[in-house]
Amino acid sequence: MAGGKASARQKMINLMYLVFIAMMAMNMSKEVLSAFGLMDVKFAESNAVATEKNGALLADLETKAEEKKEEFAVPFNKATEVNAVSDKFFTYIGSLKQDLLREGKYEVEEETGQLPFESMDKTDILDEMWFTGDRETIKGQEVISKIEAYKADIKKILGSDVKYKKAIERLDKRFSTAEVETKEGITKSWLNYNFQGFPAIASYTKLTAMQNDVKMTEANMFNLFLGNSLDEAVSLKKYQAIVLADKSAFFAGEKFQGKVVLGKYANVTPTKLTVQGKEINVSEAIDSTGAAKLDFNVGNVGEQKINGTFTFLEDGKPLEIPIVGNYVVVPRPNSATISADKMNVVYRGVPNPMTISFAGVPDNKVNASGAGLSKASGQGKYVVNAGSGKEMTINVTATLDDGSKASDSKTFRIKDIPAPTGVMAGQTGVVKLPKRNVEIGTVSAKLDDFVFDLPINVTSFKIKVPGQPTVNVVGTKMNAQAKSAIKKARRGDNITIFEIKAKIQGNSKYRLKNVSPVIVEVTN
């Protein structure tokens, strides 16, 4: 890029380009590290849920083994062995994660309860522990051998039964340690390709993801044992996989949560159907597949519940099957958000009204904070009483339906109320009036073209008539001394009303800027 044949100007341009790329990389690095950290948190949460669900599956197998020993004893024993080797391998991966944290001296932050993602950028921790050049150390070889041992243990438990063939293929693919060919055509070992040269948080997240693979393998095996055992008594050929999402709407970037079950549509007409507390006409709601069509007004913005019951007649008795579901309501767009980027201004000395909302989130789950910001009556309504300084920032945090947080902020410039303009007989600047109009006139002040309609009260002013001493006046009307001086003015004289003191009605503490003077040219 900066070869010897390039001109000095071109070399400078090339250097600036390299600096620009480096700056972009520095700006992106923290975001990438945080992204890996958030992925690790999601994997960890998924592992906790999977552990609980796997425990329930194993308990279910144990119960079935006690009730129908001839059908479920063998699957339960296999499940127990899978659970043991999976827990052992899961714990081993956890020890690798602890090694990484210990060597990197990373600890959970008390304030956030999470690891310091943005500072976990070291690449030499696992590089030194697992690699020597492009080859694995004894520890690196141990990692590979543990993965292979786990696969071998699972295969040994499953045996050579042909019905486990697909499960074994999935296992080999999920925990493959085969060499990897890069886009550049370079062949690397699996450990080198996945861990060498990566930031600590990336490697830590990959290990958590591997733990997640263990939990998923364990769950698949448990369901496999249950499915194979049930296949002897019940044919599953007429069943299909049905996806049940935890809710019917998700935010962009949010993790999908739900479950997949085996089931089939029962083409049986119920005797009664109720949804949201209302009875539905069965003959109109049930279609040819036995599915019930739902048609009701949705609730307020946010997550809502669906409740109801299917009632069937079985063995001469009513059998109620509960309907439980949920859905998410987002606001209907009815206005555009338009803002002038250079006009983000609040004024000192007045309550600045403000509307704050977070798209798709109800008002009671939106929290806004900032110096001088307070909640007002009305949905999304706030008031800002700006203090000292040149800027203020308003931070907004929304609690989403899954309990996670989304945040945003905006900075506003703080400006003083502009200087008022002096007014005499409804006129400003240089005006022409008879002496009598000046004597009986009222001195006032106003804010020209200001965004707020503020009442201004004049408290005092000074008046100067040519050839006469300056007169101080308290209030808005000429006193006797001022009137006497005005009477001595001659045609063409300029009477100056200046040093007009004024205050905002209802806010006497705020000091307005100097009010501009009024000059009156006497016409008679």
Secondary structure, 3 states (H helix, E strand, C coil): CCCCCCCHHHHHHHHHHHHHHHHHHHHHHHHHHHHHHHHHHHHHHHHHHHHHHHHHHHHHHHHHHHHCHHHHHHHHHHHHHHHHHHHHHHHHHHHHHHHHHHHHCCCCCCCCCCCCHHHCCCCHHHHHHHEECCEECHHHHHHHHHHHHHHHHHHHHHCCCHHHHHHHHHHHHHCCCCCEECCCCCEECHHHHHHCCCCHHHHHHHHHHHHHHHHHHHHHHHHHHHHHHHHCCCCCCCCEEEEEECCCCCCCCCCCCEEEEEECCCCCCCCEEEECCEECCHHHHECCCCCECCCCCCCCCEEEEEEEEEEEEECCEEEEEEEEEEEEECCCCCCCCCCCHHHCEEEECCCEEEECCECCECHHHEEEECCCEEECCCCCEEEECECCCCEEEEEEEEECCCCCEEEEEEEEEEECCCCCEEEECCECCEEEECHHHHHHCEEEEECCCCCCCCCEEEEEEEEECCCCCCEEEECCECCHHHHHHHHCCCCCCEEEEEEEEEEECCECCCCCCCEECEEEEECC
